[in-house]
Amino acid sequence: MGTLARTWDLMQESVAILLADKEILVFPLLSVLMLVVVDGPILLPLRSHLREPPTPQEMYPMLFLLYSGSFFVIIFFNSALMACANIRLSGGDPTLGDGFRFAWENVERILLWSLIAATVGILLRMLEHSRVLRWVVGPVLEVGWSLATFFIIPVIIFEDLDVLDSFKRSVDLFKRRWGEEVTSNFSFSVLLGLLAIPGILGVLSRSSSVVGVVAAALYLALL
């Protein structure tokens, strides 16, 4: 219960940051728009397979393109949002330009990490074709990957490390607070799940923004 209370307090602080800098809510909105632009040309051809399921040879390359494009857009705009949150948490007054500048300065690492995350995503989807691995190994690996990479975005944009070292750093940060972060991560999932129930785009965008600010705040607290 104490962890849930701390989680709620941190989310309230994060919402306060968003209310103080409402302009940074532009980032998740732009992310949604760019996802439509990037994923649209990939998803439209799938309509031709609605009556005839695609073969694995056809499906996996398309999924890789879809995952790569989606991850890049989401991580890029989340990086911009986290950079602004970091400036606000440090006592500054961030602008949209500050967020875009931080994200662009790390665009190569963001792209590389997007490709790695897409590859892992494809491998996890492949496990779903095995009846045994789908119910046992797949969920364990997926949860483990999510937890190990919880801090990967703030590490990428705030520390001068390559992608591999950023992953190691994210794992290290997680291990330093592993018990609390597991329960906090669960608490965030529950609370954000409740926020997303209405299915309203604005609510979903704000929920995504809160996650980004929370990740930045947790990262700074662990330094």
C-alpha positions, -999 to +999 in steps of 0.1 A: +000+000+000+029+023+007+043+018-027+009+024-043+006+057-023+041+068-035+032+058-070+000+080-068+020+109-053+046+107-081+018+106-107+002+137-092+036+155-093+040+144-129+005+157-138+014+190-120+045+193-143+023+187-174-002+214-162+027+238-156+039+232-192+008+223-212+027+229-244+046+197-240+014+178-244+020+186-281+046+158-281+022+129-276-003+144-300+023+148-327+034+112-319-001+100-327-002+119-359+032+107-370+022+071-362-007+074-387+017+089-413+044+062-408+023+032-402-004+039-427+015+029-458+025-004-440-010-012-426-029-005-458-014-034-477-025-057-449-061-051-460-055-073-490-048-102-466-081-098-446-096-128-463-063-147-468-039-147-438-003-137-448+025-163-447+053-159-421+076-148-449+052-120-458+042-111-422+075-108-404+091-083-427+060-061-426+059-064-388+095-054-386+089-023-406+058-015-386+076-021-352+106-001-363+087+029-375+063+029-345+091+025-320+111+053-336+082+078-335+072+069-300+107+070-286+116+102-304+086+122-290+089+106-256+125+116-255+115+152-263+089+151-236+113+136-210+139+163-219+113+190-211+103+172-179+140+171-169+144+208-174+112+216-154+123+192-126+157+210-125+139+244-121+141+256-157+113+267-181+113+243-210+101+250-246+091+227-274+124+236-291+143+223-261+126+189-264+131+186-301+167+196-298+174+169-272+156+143-292+174+153-325+208+153-308+202+116-300+184+106-331+210+080-342+208+062-309+170+064-309+170+049-344+194+021-334+174+013-303+142+013-323+157-014-346+168-034-317+134-031-299+117-041-332+139-072-335+131-083-300+094-077-307+096-099-337+113-127-318+087-125-290+059-128-317+077-158-331+075-175-297+037-172-299+037-199-326+049-225-301+021-237-278+044-244-249+067-213-252+037-190-259+023-196-224+055-200-204+086-185-218+071-158-239+053-139-211+084-142-188+107-128-215+083-100-224+079-088-188+117-091-182+125-071-213+100-044-204+114-041-169+151-042-180+144-014-205+122+008-183+149+035-180+164+031-215+149+063-230+161+087-202+195+070-202+198+074-240+190+111-239+207+121-206+239+101-207+266+099-233+265+062-238+262+039-268+231+018-271+246-013-256+259+006-226+226+024-223+208-010-220+233-021-193+228+012-175+190+007-176+194-028-162+217-014-134+193+013-125+165-012-123+185-036-102+193-009-077+156-005-069+142-037-083+117-045-056+101-011-055+102-006-092+084-039-099+056-030-077+056+006-089+055-005-125+025-027-117+009+002-099+015+025-128+000-001-151-032-004-130-036+034-126-029+041-162-052+013-173-080+029-153-073+062-170-074+046-205-108+029-199-128+057-216-107+053-248-106+090-254-076+102-274-069+131-251-070+109-221-047+084-237-023+112-247-022+126-212-016+091-197+013+085-221+027+119-211+025+110-174+045+078-180+072+098-197+075+124-169+074+096-143+102+077-160+123+109-161+115+116-124+124+081-113+156+082-134+167+115-117+159+101-083+182+071-088+212+092-099 
